[in-house]
């Protein structure tokens, strides 16, 4: 394989870089190459190169709802956190994919724009939020997004309408096409800044009261099974506090698995599989992971 650092000297690229320094869980092995593009043009150059060279390509944002296995990731990993500009135009907020969802809600609040309050505590990036239709407290990304600009696996840039994004529960069409989100436009409404701020504060307080925000985690681990709540099923199965290595079912909220010290991705996966098997055996309910699990064994 060619040396990407010399091939693309103007783009920050690291060889054999461990991913545990970029993930919320603080787990994950090395990637062959990690690039930090700062512009759409740099993303396009890297995507086209990877496509031409048949180099596996993986994209990360804030890596908050993600587990990277200990074997790391083959090929090229793009981390888009340097593409993080947030702009406001009238009642629209336009974000680059690496922008923080939390930061976006603050910008909307500061411009007295309402609609994004539900996302006040979602720790992911905008690209990840669009990719999986992130949501919380009764709101979802699909409720406020107008369009998203994406790049295809062969390097073609297009803008998708709300309809073309085909949102579902923790799903968008971006997942089906292996496209990469570059930016998103949110359509909001003018509101009362004090009311917006109060709602965000309330939701953040509720999140802090219920969720283990003081420890590294991968966020909500399981999708909500129809007719049930994953956290309640796990709690009722007596699994809170269940630990493998450094990974533990949170004692504060059973829907979270936290890193209580030196956890590996393997620890996380063993806890997940045990939880799934136990809940299936006790209640006959199949828990599907919401967290993305990627990388080599």
Buried (B, 14 or more C-beta within 10 A) or exposed (E): EEEBBEEBEEBBBBEEBBBBEBBBBBBBBBBBBBBBBBEBEBBBBBBBBBBEBEBEBBBBBBBBBBBBBBBBBBBBBBBBBBBBEBEBEEBBBBBBBBBBBBBBBBBBBEBBBBBBBBBBBBBBBBBBBBBBBBBBBEBBBBBBBBBBBBBBBEBEBEBBEBEBBBBEEBBBBBBEEEBBBBBBBBBBEEBEBEEBBEBBEEBBEEBEEEBBBEBBBBBBBBBBBEEBBBBEBBBBBEBBEBBBBBBBBBEBBBBBBBBBEEBBBBBBBBBBEBBBEBBBEEBEBEBEBBBBBBBEE
